[in-house]
């Protein structure tokens, strides 16, 4: 995994319509109303309307999202990737 991916995370929101992310390690799920992902600083959920993932570079961890962005919520800082089967059972 890229050293830069391990070290940095940023989120730049423009006009509540365009979001640029760095440090994305995994995308758990996405649809037009919610994107659930993991960053180097933990879980993140983006909610809105007509959300669209424009670009995702798995090598660099960069991602861009467009749409009507209503909220960005960080979750567990320690969880940097989705839990496996046993993690879900014991959660």
N, C-alpha and C positions, 0 to 999 in steps of 0.2 A: 504494500500500500504506500502511496506517495506520502513523504514526510510533511508536505504542505497540507495535505488532507488531514493528517493527524493533529496539526497544530492550530489551524485557523477556522473560524466560522464568522460569517458576516451576513446580514440581511439588510438590503437597501430597498425601501418601498418608495415608489414614485406615484403620487396622486392617487393612492389606493387602487391603482390599476395595473401596476407592473412591479414585480418583486424579483430582485436578483439575490440569489443565495450562493454562498460558498461553504465548503465543509460538509456537504451532504454525503452521508455514508450509505444510506439505503432509503428507498421509497417503499413504504409498507402498503399503501393503497391510495387510490385517487379516483375522484369522479368530479362532476362539474360543481359540486357543492363543498367538497372537503378533500384535502390532501394531507395524508399522514406520512411523516418521514422521520428519519433519524439524522442528526448532525453530530459533529465531533463534540458538541456541548450538550447532547441529549436529544430527547424527543421533541418534535415540533408538529403542530397541527395548524393548517391554514384553512380558514372557512370563508365562504363567500358564494357568489353566483357566477355562473358561466366561467368557472376556472379552467384554465388550459395550460398544460406544461408545454412550453415552447421549445425548450432545449434542456438536455440533461447530459452532462459529460461525466461518465463514471470514472474516468482516469483522474480528473482534477477535482471532482465533487462540486462542480458549478451547475446551477440550475436556474432557469427563468420561468416565471409563472405570470400569466396575464389573466385579467378578469376583474370582477367587482369584489375586491378583497375586503372582507368585513372584520376578520380577526386573525391574529397570529398568536398562538399560545404555545409556550414552552412547557414540556412535561418534566419527567424525571431526568435530572442532570446526569445521573449515573448510567442510564440506559441509552447506549449508543448504537444498538442494533436490536431488531425485534427478537423477543424471547423465543426460545425453542419450545418443544412440546412440554418439557418438564417445567420450564419457566411459566408457561401458561397455567399449568395444573396448580403450581404452588403460589401463584399471584394472588 
